[in-house]
Amino acid sequence: MGCAQAKLHGTGLLELASVAVRKRYRGQGIASAMIEVLLSAQPRPIYLMCRSALGPFYAKFGFRILEAGELPKYFRRTIQVISGLEVLQQMQETIIVMALE
């Protein structure tokens, strides 16, 4: 039905990642349930990167959008690489980094 992971980077940075639910199961609270389980077992801070349109969804869990000066080095580099992707430009989307502290 879906998947999600808490990914520990070599620098000790913890990331909520790979949250996805198959189309036919969306709208049933599956993503929310997976996120709640993962967040209940993880230390803070925990970061995530997503399309800007998904920001309000993650804000419901207490995540806030980070300003450019707050980004950990990993996310600064990643944002530089993926921000220019044509698919994002076509969707009129940006990538944001959020944190739950």
C-alpha positions as CSV (number, residue, x, y, z in Angstrom):
1,M,0.0,0.0,0.0
2,G,2.8,2.4,0.9
3,C,6.2,3.0,2.4
4,A,8.1,5.5,4.5
5,Q,11.4,5.6,6.2
6,A,13.5,7.4,8.8
7,K,16.9,7.6,7.1
8,L,20.0,8.2,9.2
9,H,22.8,10.0,7.3
10,G,26.4,9.5,8.0
11,T,26.6,12.9,9.6
12,G,24.0,12.0,12.2
13,L,21.2,13.9,10.4
14,L,17.8,12.1,10.5
15,E,15.5,12.4,7.6
16,L,11.9,11.4,7.1
17,A,12.0,10.1,3.5
18,S,10.4,8.0,0.8
19,V,6.8,8.6,2.0
20,A,4.6,7.2,-0.8
21,V,1.2,5.6,-1.0
22,R,-0.1,3.8,-4.1
23,K,-2.8,5.9,-5.9
24,R,-5.7,3.5,-5.2
25,Y,-5.0,3.7,-1.4
26,R,-4.6,7.4,-1.1
27,G,-7.0,9.5,1.0
28,Q,-7.4,6.8,3.6
29,G,-4.9,8.1,6.2
30,I,-2.2,5.6,5.3
31,A,0.6,8.2,4.9
32,S,-0.4,9.9,8.1
33,A,-0.4,6.7,10.0
34,M,3.1,5.7,8.7
35,I,4.5,9.2,9.6
36,E,3.0,9.1,13.1
37,V,4.6,5.7,13.8
38,L,8.0,6.8,12.5
39,L,7.9,10.2,14.3
40,S,6.9,8.5,17.6
41,A,10.1,6.5,17.6
42,Q,12.7,9.0,16.4
43,P,14.7,11.7,18.2
44,R,14.6,15.3,17.1
45,P,15.4,17.2,15.0
46,I,14.2,15.3,12.0
47,Y,14.2,16.8,8.6
48,L,12.4,16.2,5.3
49,M,12.5,17.4,1.8
50,C,9.4,17.7,-0.4
51,R,7.6,19.6,-3.1
52,S,6.3,22.9,-1.9
53,A,2.7,21.7,-2.5
54,L,3.2,19.1,0.2
55,G,4.3,21.6,2.9
56,P,0.9,22.0,4.5
57,F,0.5,18.3,4.8
58,Y,3.7,18.0,6.8
59,A,3.0,21.1,8.8
60,K,0.1,19.2,10.4
61,F,2.8,17.0,12.1
62,G,4.6,20.1,13.4
63,F,7.2,20.5,10.6
64,R,8.2,24.0,9.7
65,I,9.8,25.3,6.5
66,L,13.5,26.1,6.9
67,E,15.0,29.3,5.5
68,A,18.1,29.0,3.3
69,G,20.5,29.9,6.2
70,E,19.1,27.1,8.4
71,L,19.6,24.3,6.0
72,P,22.1,21.5,7.0
73,K,24.9,21.1,4.5
74,Y,23.4,17.9,3.0
75,F,20.2,19.7,2.1
76,R,21.9,22.8,0.7
77,R,23.8,20.6,-1.7
78,T,20.8,18.5,-2.7
79,I,18.6,21.5,-3.3
80,Q,21.2,23.0,-5.6
81,V,21.2,19.8,-7.7
82,I,17.5,19.2,-8.0
83,S,16.1,22.7,-8.1
84,G,16.8,23.0,-11.7
85,L,15.0,19.9,-12.8
86,E,12.7,20.6,-15.7
87,V,9.9,18.5,-14.3
88,L,9.7,20.8,-11.3
89,Q,9.7,23.9,-13.4
90,Q,6.9,22.4,-15.6
91,M,4.8,21.7,-12.4
92,Q,5.6,25.2,-11.1
93,E,6.9,23.6,-8.0
94,T,9.9,24.2,-5.8
95,I,11.6,21.9,-3.3
96,I,11.4,22.8,0.4
97,V,13.2,21.5,3.4
98,M,11.3,21.2,6.7
99,A,12.3,20.3,10.2
100,L,10.5,19.0,13.3
101,E,12.4,20.1,16.4
